Amino acid sequence: MTEDLKTPADEAAVPALVPGLAESWSVSPDGLVYTFNLRQGVEFTDGTAFDAAAVDYNIRRMWDTEAAQYDIRAAGQTVFLWQHLEDIQIIDPLTVQLILSEPFSPFLRVMAQGGSGSTGMISPTALKTYGDDIADHPVGTGPFVFEERIRGQRVSLVRNENYWGKKAELDRVVFRPIPDAAARIASIRNKETDIIAVPSPDSVANLKDAGFQVVEAAPPHSWYLTPNMNEEPMKDHRVRLAISLAIDREGLAEYILRDTVTPAASVQAPANPGYEEHPENFRHDPELARELLAEAGYADGFTTTLETSVDGSGQIMPVPMAQYIQQNLAEVGITVNLKTYEWISYISHYNSGLKPGVGMAQMSWGMSTPFWLYITTSSDLASPAGPNAGRYSNPVLDAAMDKAIGASNEDEANKHWLKANAVASEDLALIPIVNDKSPYIVSPQVEGFALANEEWYDLTEVSLNHD
């Protein structure tokens, strides 16, 4: 196979919630009681039974401050999920009920997210045995078993022969960190690796011509600018709109990123039920941008600072992208000074809120639940410690999101999420630039590798053809 592979992006924009460790679930009409019917006969890879008691132990580790196993680090990463959890009840060995104090419509989709805190089940035996060292001894229920980690070199997994579902095709998987894009490309060309992530955009066409597979999707991933609403120019909607109209998203996607992304047309990222395009504010119209700046009192332009990282997960090519935006804004009279950070320093800096003198900062993120919009734009989270880094506040947006969150069913919630996205896109709560296609380069010998419209993949069906 040398052609581009068909991916789930061709079939369904929003990934469905499917049974896993819970064979089925139900939600009470008032949206307060979630009942999970667990799969029978499942064991953690250390032989510990997966049952209602294991679920109770894991959730209390993240939520119950009175529980012996409570871990503030686990709690900190899942705070939004458990904010309305009132009680857990074990109905029988394979049935668990989670009882909320008020409806929280994103509950199931937030539970299925990674990135902002995983709800993956860990063996209670392993947690008790390894304590703070559990990260070096992960024990789950998946199709692979942790074998070893050599820091900075590799993580290896082996097939779980006792997996409850379809056994993995591969007997071993090795993950290697290769930070340099050129080195990643060399590794797959030299058959040292079989799959690489984040190829340099310039390399994709050549690799495809050389017989490698290019696998893409439409994950819930947005590369966006966060305006600092404490800075005078950014408070003015006309200025935010002028910035958005000055940016040539199609040119950035084509010439800098070689069509490994798509131009953004909505504050919400694709692949979640709150996504709907609002292209009017995201087209390229530098003439109108200049008119808006003059109307806002900046006919001669102004100078501002844009912060970004130099690297990082999901950041694509942050510095060349920021430089392209810098050039676009210069064309309408806005002088942009770039300030860059190494990724780990940058994420901590960004999460503490934009500082005085900084007009905008760049971030890349998204979720398959529309609740992401609440995390990034809610007035409730605009405090110095909140994740609303730009300190944006809009009562109309807040009201729409509150109705969505409090809805008793997903269909009703999605109507309000669509309205919230329209408000955020019109007011430019965030300024989206592109949506990543998350391309992977895959060896011709690899079969069965596909991407969901998510920021993860499943290796169960993957195999190697050595013919």
Protein Blocks (a to p, Z undefined) as FASTA:
>chain_A
ZZdcddfklmombacdddfkbmbdcddfkopaccddddehiacfkopacdfklmmmmmmm
mmmmmbmklcfklmmmmmmmmmmpcbdcdfblkbccdddfbdcfklmmmmmpghjopabd
cdfklmmmnmmmmmmmcccfbfbdcfbdcehkaccddddfkbfbdcdfbfbdcddddfbl
klmmmmmmnopafbdchiafklmmmmmmnopacddddddbdddddddfkbfklmpmklmm
mmmmmpcfklmmmmmnnopaccdfbfbdghiakbccdfklmcccfklmmmmmmmnopano
paddddddfbdehklpmmlmmmmmmmmmmmnopacddddddfklmmmmmmnopaehiabd
cdddddfbfklmmmmmpmklmcfkbmblnopacfklmmmmmmmmmpcbfklmmmmmmmmm
mmmmmnomaacfbdcehiacddfkbghiacddbfbdcfklgccdfZZ
